[in-house]
Amino acid sequence: MWGLVAAATLLLGAVIAIVHPPHNRLLGIVMGFGAGVLLSAVSFELIDEAVDSADDLRGATLGIFAGSIVFTAGDALVSRLGYAHRKDIDGAAPEGSGLSIVLGALLDGIPESAVLGLTLLESGSVGASMLLAVLISNLPEGIAATTSLRAGGWTTAKIGALWGGVMLASAVSAAAGFALLDGASPSTLAFILSFAAGAILTMLATSMMPEAYEHAGRAVGVVTVFGFAVAFLANWLGG
């Protein structure tokens, strides 16, 4: 359920793009805020939890670099398929097929969704800042990708089916994170948490933050810090 909820903002972004696309500067600010929230979630709900789980830096260190390498390789593959600019909010027509769009969205969304299930398994509740981070970060991608798809001639029904499928995959990923890792060793949990952290940090550095700065300028610095602070407060209040 939580994986489905978190991915729902992809579909919301699609609706916004179809009904009334926002100005690029506003989208850049939203992306900057989302980047700050994700940075906070990576720090306090992934890396911190990874180190606490195993009480050992080795698994967390291996995981974060493995996540970065795997994401980079996957991103390169998706780019070769024609979806290099899936977070580009300029609305350029896509070069590749619908499959590349799906792969790009899954590459970003599956680690995040799996972590939602894992945090539920670890603490008995979904991490507030991680959920907020996924909700916010998916919105600009839904808007940007839908704008591109419409420019490429996709129908509203086809776009809806695409995002519905991605939402379903995110729900399955969250469920898998909960079910498959029940009883996993602390070192395994530490590796997986830090793996997701490495993948998310790489995505932030290579696409989300540069895109936010390109469209919103220096204001992104302030809103990114604000997003980090909001997520930190949510994490602190949640104990």
N, C-alpha and C positions, 0 to 999 in steps of 0.2 A: 504493500500500500504506500509506504513512504517513498519508495523508488518511483512509483507512478506519480505521486504528488510532486516530487522534486522535478521530474521531467515535464510536468504539465506546462511549465512556463515556456517550453519550446513551442507548444501549440498556441499559447497565449501570444507569444511573439509573432507567430504566423498570422494570427487574427489581426493584431495591431498593424502589421505590414500591409495587409490587404485592405483594411478599413481606413486607416489614417496613419501613414508612416510618419514617425517623429523626425525632427531635425537631427542631422548627424551630430551636432554638438551635444545635444541632450543624450543621444545614445552613447557618445564618448564618455560623458560624465557617469552614466549608469554603469558602463563597463569598468571605469576606474573605481567606483564604489564596490562593484562586485569583485574586482581584483583584490581590494583591501580585505574584504570579507574572506576570500579564499586564502589569502596569506595568513590571516589569523587562524582559520580552521586548520591549515597545514601545520602551523606552529603548535597549537594547543590541543587539537583533537587527533592529530596524526603522529607527528614526531614525538611529542611529549608522551603520548600513550604508548608509542612503540618502545621508547626507552624504558618506561615504567613496566611494560609487559614482561620484558626479558631481563630487565636490570642489566643490560649489556648494550654497548654502543655498536658492537660488531654487526649484528643483524640489521639494525637501523641504518647503518652506514652502507652496507651492501644493498639494502633494499632501495634506498633513495637514488643511488647511482643506476641500479638496474631499471628502476622506473623511468628515469630520465632517458636512458639509452633506448629502451623499448618504445617509449613515446616518440622519440626522435625518428626511429626507424619507421614506425607506423605513420607518422606525419609525412615522412618522405614518400612513402608508398601512396598515401592519399593524394599528395601533391602531384605525383606522376599520373594519377588517374584523373586529374583535372579539378581537384577541389582544394587547391593550395590556399585560397583566400576565403575559407568558410566563415571567418569572423570579420570579413571586410564589409563595412556598412555603406560602401559606395553604391552597392546594387549592380555591380557588373554582372553580365550574363555568365553563367557557369560554362566552363569549357568541357566538363566531363559529363558522365551519365548520372542517373539517379543513384546508382550503386555507390558512386564516389561520395555523394552527399550523405548517404546513410553511413558509410564507413567513417567519414569525418566526424559526424555527430556521435557515433558510438565510441570512437577513439577518445573523445572528450568526456562522454557521459558515463561509460561503464565503470571506470575506476571510482568515480565519485559516488555512483549508486551502490556499488559493492561495499564501499566504506560505510554508507548509511546502515546497511544490514549488519556490518561488523561492529559498529559502535553500539547498535541495539543489543547485540550479543554480549558485548563487553560490559556495558553499564546498565542494561535494562531499559534504556531510553535512547531515542535518537538524539545525537548531538545537535544542539540548537544552532550553533554557528556553522556547522557543516551543512545542515539543511538549508539555512538561509543563504549560504554561499552558492550552493547548487541552484537554488531557485533564481537567484539574481544573475548568476553567470550564464544560465541558459537563455534568459530573455533576449539579450542582444543577438545571440547566435540564431535564435528563431526568427528575429526580425531581419537580420542580414541575409540569411540563407533564403528566406521566403522572397525577399525583394529580388534577389538574384534569380531564383527559380521562375518568378513571374516574368522577369525580363527575358528569360530564356523560353517562354511560351508554355510553362506548366499551368494546368488548370487548377482551380481551387480545390476540387475533389481529390486530385492526385497529390497535391501538397498536404492536404489533411490526412490522407492515407499514409504518406511518408512519415509525418511526425507521430501519427498514432502508432506506427510500427516501432519507432524509436522509443516512444514512451513505454511500450510493452517490453522491449528489450531491457530498458532501465529497471523496470519492475522485477523482471527475472533476475537481473544482476544483483539487486538489493536482496532478494530472497536467497540467492546463492551465497552471498556474503554472510548471511545469517545461518543458513542450513549446513553448508559444506564445511564451515570452519568451527562448528560446535565441537568442542573437545580438542581442537588443535593445540599444539604445544605453544608456550609463550614465545619461543624463538620464531615460530612460523607466523604467529600473529604480528610480531614486531616487524618481520620482513614485509608482510603484505601491507601493513599500515604505512610503512616508510616507502614502499614501492609506489603506492598511490600518491604519496606526498611528492615524490620525485617526478612522477608523470604530470601532476597538476602544476608544480613549480615551472617545469619546462614549458607547458602550454602558456602559462602566464607570461613568461619571459619572451617567448617567440611570437605570440599572436595577440593576446588579450590586452596587455599593457601597452605595447607599441601602437595598437589600433586606437586605444583610448586616447593616448597622447596626441596622435595625429589629428584627431577630430575635436578634442576639447582643450588642447594646449596645457599650460601650466596649472590650470584649475584641477587637472587630474591628480596632481600631487596632494592637494588638500583633501579631495573627496576620497582618495585611496586611504589616507590616514584615518579619515572619518569612518570609512567602512571597516577598517581594521579595529578601530576603537569600539564600534557598535558590536561587532562579533565577539570581541574580547569581553565586553560587558555581558553579553548574552551567555557566554561560556562561564564567566565568573558567577553570575546569578544562578546558573544551572548547577553549580557545585562542581 
